[in-house]
Amino acid sequence: MNAEAVVIRPARREDVATIAAMLADDHLGRARERVEDPLPAAYYDAFARIARDPNLTLVVAESEGRVVGCLQLAILPGLSSQGGSRGLLEDVRVATECRSRGIGEQLVQWAVTEAKARGCNLVELLTHQTRVDAQRFYKRLGFAASHVGMTVRF
């Protein structure tokens, strides 16, 4: 499988379990996701909320009929930057066995193009400080460390 064989399409409800499994497939995700059969209803509820919101887009990368990656793009209207909108990338994942084949790059390039088309003047993302491979990946794609992130959990 290579990036040329990948199709990026809107996620469907039947993709939710595969997306949840990709979200759980690292040291951080294992601690916060609940991938079980049946999948908790909260995942499907979240999918429905995303699908209803015109500023949120959840896509998957599909190859040979199989979901191998995902990404969520949020368009955030704002007053700063002269009222410019910004794109926020979330939950960028590629199936473990499909990494280093250009799929993640294709997903991110799709999101940047989509954000520009929707009037955004920048695209941002957050990646956990322990995800050093992800940080290298994003730097290679032109992203620069520009903020200090802070979190409050409930």
Steps between C-alpha positions, in 0.01 A plus 500: 500500500626848419366852537389509135251220573344693789167677472408764756127504565257613770482257789185291532337356810629154409858639519471602865632175653805503271568865580470432874746211466753729327453762774576234761811371324771687690617560856264793556197355322514170687443689824208713380306297242263208561515274200274208579222305334251652489663840473367741764212713376695817583709451184191484279345798681817700436497397134140625468594836657796536264284412198245771593754778543589682175831615651618145569612246243608146582666317212662163451770378268383183328709253304373185336170533686668533840521807724872563564500856636286781637503869575259758637507858374331770707441843347512756780359844417662771710549870552878490519710534187247748361211260536679214329400140547752234588508132432575265785618146431400233750528124527740447210570127495632239260466128568827370645570260215443776242732770637792646304316463170387860449145451629534744791656759271213461255245544781670814632539649151129434438413683824722800421347530152148469644571761769627746238194435283278574800667837562746416776816705527690235697490138610601395850529172681588370840717199559595362837854580611581127521412441134843589364451302176181697432682827570770409245230409249318833538823701482586321176161616363576864585337538842699692761482484878333832581298463821514359847198279557326459832226261605243470777330159520158438653 
